[in-house]
Amino acid sequence: MARADYPGRAMSPHSRADKRADRKADRRSSGRSPIAANRKARHDYAILDTFEAGIALTGTEVKSLRAGRASLVDGFATISDDEVWLRNVHIAEYAEGTWTNHAPRRARKLLLHRGEIDRLTARLRESGLALVPLSMYFLDGKVKVELALGRGKREYDKRQTLAKRDADREIQVAVGRRAKGMD
């Protein structure tokens, strides 16, 4: 039933619901939008396994993350009392926040299934393994953290990795030149 008796209100009863459904579909199709990445972690650690975890945040933290104000550089995760905590990750205070603003480097609880926590606990008992955040992103409107179970690299391992990457790059350039007939 159209409401033609009020000017500017000629809407069918289904149009509002359709618009809501369209907005919901847009949010679902939005996929993964990055917030922050820890590029140094892949250089310092040999990544053995990765996990995706939710994170318990306050309102001002989410608003600050939507502005892209986070740093994972010194971050790490620990397990205490059968809970996983993300520590030393910097989420800047929200600029428009009031006295209810959050502490930038507070410990934040990670949301994982009990089986995942038990597997992580068992694997962390091995010596030399650490839980390192690789990236933080929005997935369907929720903040997620990609955690890596990694073993620390020695200096010579890091140099070998850099040398291998440079050699691979030179090979790709040579293959490209040859394919173009330049050699």
Number of C-alpha atoms within 10 A of each C-alpha: 8 10 12 11 8 8 7 8 10 12 12 12 11 9 10 11 11 11 11 11 12 12 12 13 11 12 13 13 11 13 13 16 14 16 19 18 18 17 13 12 21 16 16 16 21 18 21 10 11 15 15 16 20 17 19 16 13 12 13 21 22 18 16 18 23 17 13 15 17 20 20 22 18 14 18 18 22 18 17 9 5 11 16 22 19 23 19 18 20 18 21 20 20 20 11 9 14 10 5 10 16 18 13 15 16 14 17 17 19 22 17 16 10 11 9 12 16 15 10 18 17 10 13 17 10 10 8 10 18 22 24 28 28 24 20 26 21 19 18 16 14 11 21 22 24 16 23 25 22 21 18 18 17 11 10 9 15 17 13 11 14 13 12 12 12 12 12 12 12 12 12 12 12 14 13 13 12 11 10 9 8 8 9
